[in-house]
Amino acid sequence: MPTKRETAAFEAGIKLGAIYHQFVGSPVSTETAECLEVAMEESISLQPHVRSVSVKINRDMLVRNVFGYGELAGKMIKALVEIDYEGAVVRAKLEYDPEKDYPMMRLLD
């Protein structure tokens, strides 16, 4: 039987995975990035046990196509979630790691 903290950590992973897999590939521009950040936050905040969620898109990584927009890439996302499962609170983040050239998810505490 998992502990409450283990369950909270699992839930954090689910939320970060949802941010990544639901939104990567979304059309985005510098003009719409803030709206997409808010949509991602509000979507994830509906899920169980979420105390807070914050999403930022690195606009410097945005590559525009000939139509004036680009696609959201995983390495552009910086997200922080705080999960409260029956009093066990964990914080986790999704952030691009340039050394690994990969967006990494990790527990903060």
Contact map, one row per residue, 1 for C-alpha under 8 A:
1110000000000000000000000000000000000000000000000000000000000000000000000000000000000000000000000000000000000
1111011000000000000000000000000000000000000000000000000000000000000000000000000000000000000000000000000000000
1111111000000000000000000000000000000000000000000000000000000000000000000000000000000000000000000000000000000
0111111100000000000000000000000000000000000000000000000000000000000000000000000000001111000000000000000000000
0011111110000000000000000000000000000000000000000000000000000000000000000000000000001001110000000000000000000
0111111111000000000000000000000000000000000000000000000000000000000000000000000000000000000000000000000000000
0111111111100000000000000000000000000000000000000000000000000000000000000000000000001000000000000000000000000
0001111111110000000000000000000000000000000000001000000000000000000000000000000000111001110000000000000000000
0000111111111000000000000000000000000000000000000000000000000000000000000000000000100000010100000000000000100
0000011111111100000000000000000000000000000000000000000000000000000000000000000000000000000000000000000000000
0000001111111110000000000000000000000000000000001000000000000000000000000000000000100000000000000000000000000
0000000111111111000000000000000000000000000000000000000000000000000000000000000011100000011100000000000000000
0000000011111111100000000000000000000000000000000000000000000000000000000000000000000000000100000000000010000
0000000001111111110000000000000000000000000000000000000000000000000000000000000000000000000000000000000000000
0000000000111111111000000000000000000000000100100000000000000000000000000000000010000000000000000000000000000
0000000000011111111100000000000000000000000000000000000000000000000000000000001010000000000011000000000010000
0000000000001111111110000000000000000000000000000000000000000000000000000000000000000000000000000000000000000
0000000000000111111111100000000000000000000100000000000000000000000000000000000000000000000000000000000000000
0000000000000011111111100000000000000001000100000000000000000000000000000000000000000000000000000000000000000
0000000000000001111111110000000000000000000000000000000000000000000000000100100000000000000000000000000000000
0000000000000000111111110000000000000000000000000000000000000000000000000000000000000000000000000000000000000
0000000000000000011111110000000000000000000000000000000000000000000000000000000000000000000000000000000000000
0000000000000000011111111100000000000001000000000000000000000000000000010000000000000000000000000000000000000
0000000000000000000111111100000000000000000000000000000000000000000000111100000000000000000000000000000000000
0000000000000000000000111110000000000000000000000000000000000000000000111000000000000000000000000000000000000
0000000000000000000000111111000000000000000000000000000000000000000000110000000000000000000000000000000000000
0000000000000000000000001111100000000000000000000000000000000000000011110000000000000000000000000000000000000
0000000000000000000000000111111110010000000000000000000000000000000011110000000000000000000000000000000000000
0000000000000000000000000011111110000000000000000000000000000101000111000000000000000000000000000000000000000
0000000000000000000000000001111111000000000000000000000000100100000010000000000000000000000000000000000000000
0000000000000000000000000001111111000000000000000000000000000000000000000000000000000000000000000000000000000
0000000000000000000000000001111111110000000000000000000000000000000000000000000000000000000000000000000000000
0000000000000000000000000001111111111000000000000000000010100000000000000000000000000000000000000000000000000
0000000000000000000000000000011111111100000000000000000010000000000000000000000000000000000000000000000000000
0000000000000000000000000000000111111110000000000000000000000000000000000000000000000000000000000000000000000
0000000000000000000000000001000111111111000000000000000000000000000000000000000000000000000000000000000000000
0000000000000000000000000000000011111111100000000000001110000000000000000000000000000000000000000000000000000
0000000000000000000000000000000001111111110000000000001000000000000000000000000000000000000000000000000000000
0000000000000000000000000000000000111111111000000000000000000000000000000000000000000000000000000000000000000
0000000000000000001000100000000000011111111100000000001000000000000000000000000000000000000000000000000000000
0000000000000000000000000000000000001111111110000000111000000000000000000000000000000000000000000000000000000
0000000000000000000000000000000000000111111111000000000000000000000000000000000000000000000000000000000000000
0000000000000000000000000000000000000011111111100000000000000000000000000000000000000000000000000000000000000
0000000000000010011000000000000000000001111111100100100000000000000000000000000000000000000000000000000000000
0000000000000000000000000000000000000000111111110111100000000000000000000000000000000000000000000000000000000
0000000000000000000000000000000000000000011111110100000000000000000000000000000000000000000000000000000000000
0000000000000010000000000000000000000000001111111100000000000000000000000000000000000000000000000000000000000
0000000000000000000000000000000000000000000011111100000000000000000000000000000000000000000000000000000000000
0000000100100000000000000000000000000000000000111110000000000000000000000000000000111000000000000000000000000
0000000000000000000000000000000000000000000111111111100000000000000000000000000011110000000000000000000000000
0000000000000000000000000000000000000000000010001111100000000000000000000000000011110000000000000000000000000
0000000000000000000000000000000000000000000010000111110000000000000000000000000011100000000000000000000000000
0000000000000000000000000000000000000000100110000111111000000000000000000000001111000000000000000000000000000
0000000000000000000000000000000000000000100000000001111100000000000000000000001110000000000000000000000000000
0000000000000000000000000000000000001101100000000000111110000000000000000000111100000000000000000000000000000
0000000000000000000000000000000000001000000000000000011111000000000000000000111000000000000000000000000000000
0000000000000000000000000000000011001000000000000000001111100000000000000001110000000000000000000000000000000
0000000000000000000000000000000000000000000000000000000111111100000000000001110000000000000000000000000000000
0000000000000000000000000000010010000000000000000000000011111100000000000001000000000000000000000000000000000
0000000000000000000000000000000000000000000000000000000001111100000000000000000000000000000000000000000000000
0000000000000000000000000000000000000000000000000000000001111110000000000001000000000000000000000000000000000
0000000000000000000000000000110000000000000000000000000001111111000001110001000000000000000000000000000000000
0000000000000000000000000000000000000000000000000000000000001111100011100000000000000000000000000000000000000
0000000000000000000000000000100000000000000000000000000000000111111111000000000000000000000000000000000000000
0000000000000000000000000000000000000000000000000000000000000011111111000000000000000000000000000000000000000
0000000000000000000000000000000000000000000000000000000000000001111110000000000000000000000000000000000000000
0000000000000000000000000000000000000000000000000000000000000001111110000000000000000000000000000000000000000
0000000000000000000000000000100000000000000000000000000000000001111111000000000000000000000000000000000000000
0000000000000000000000000011110000000000000000000000000000000011111111100000000000000000000000000000000000000
0000000000000000000000000011100000000000000000000000000000000111100111110000000000000000000000000000000000000
0000000000000000000000011111000000000000000000000000000000000110000011111000000000000000000000000000000000000
0000000000000000000000111111000000000000000000000000000000000100000001111101000000000000000000000000000000000
0000000000000000000000011000000000000000000000000000000000000000000000111111100000000000000000000000000000000
0000000000000000000100010000000000000000000000000000000000000000000000011111100000000000000000010000001000000
0000000000000000000000000000000000000000000000000000000000000000000000001111110000000000000000110000011000000
0000000000000000000000000000000000000000000000000000000011101100000000011111110000000000000000010000000000000
0000000000000000000100000000000000000000000000000000001111000000000000001111111000000000000001110000001000000
0000000000000000000000000000000000000000000000000000001111000000000000000011111100000000000011110000000000000
0000000000000001000000000000000000000000000000000000111100000000000000000000111110000000000011100000000000000
0000000000000000000000000000000000000000000000000000111000000000000000000000011111000000001111000000000000000
0000000000010011000000000000000000000000000000000111110000000000000000000000001111100000001110000000000000000
0000000000010000000000000000000000000000000000000111100000000000000000000000000111110000111100000000000000000
0000000110110000000000000000000000000000000000001111000000000000000000000000000011111001111000000000000000000
0000000100000000000000000000000000000000000000001110000000000000000000000000000001111111110000000000000000000
0001101100000000000000000000000000000000000000001000000000000000000000000000000000111111100000000000000000000
0001000000000000000000000000000000000000000000000000000000000000000000000000000000011111000000000000000000000
0001000000000000000000000000000000000000000000000000000000000000000000000000000000011111100000000000000000000
0001100100000000000000000000000000000000000000000000000000000000000000000000000000111111110000000000000000000
0000100100000000000000000000000000000000000000000000000000000000000000000000000001111011111000000000000000000
0000100110010000000000000000000000000000000000000000000000000000000000000000000001110001111100000000000000111
0000000000010000000000000000000000000000000000000000000000000000000000000000000111100000111110000000000000111
0000000010011000000000000000000000000000000000000000000000000000000000000000000111000000011111000000000011111
0000000000000001000000000000000000000000000000000000000000000000000000000000011110000000001111100000000011110
0000000000000001000000000000000000000000000000000000000000000000000000000000111100000000000111110000001111000
0000000000000000000000000000000000000000000000000000000000000000000000000010111000000000000011111000001110000
0000000000000000000000000000000000000000000000000000000000000000000000000111110000000000000001111100111100000
0000000000000000000000000000000000000000000000000000000000000000000000000000000000000000000000111111111100000
0000000000000000000000000000000000000000000000000000000000000000000000000000000000000000000000011111110000000
0000000000000000000000000000000000000000000000000000000000000000000000000000000000000000000000001111110000000
0000000000000000000000000000000000000000000000000000000000000000000000000000000000000000000000001111110000000
0000000000000000000000000000000000000000000000000000000000000000000000000000000000000000000000011111111000000
0000000000000000000000000000000000000000000000000000000000000000000000000010000000000000000000011111111100000
0000000000000000000000000000000000000000000000000000000000000000000000000110100000000000000001111000111110000
0000000000000000000000000000000000000000000000000000000000000000000000000000000000000000000001111000011111000
0000000000001001000000000000000000000000000000000000000000000000000000000000000000000000000111100000001111100
0000000000000000000000000000000000000000000000000000000000000000000000000000000000000000000111000000000111110
0000000010000000000000000000000000000000000000000000000000000000000000000000000000000000011110000000000011111
0000000000000000000000000000000000000000000000000000000000000000000000000000000000000000011110000000000001111
0000000000000000000000000000000000000000000000000000000000000000000000000000000000000000011100000000000000111
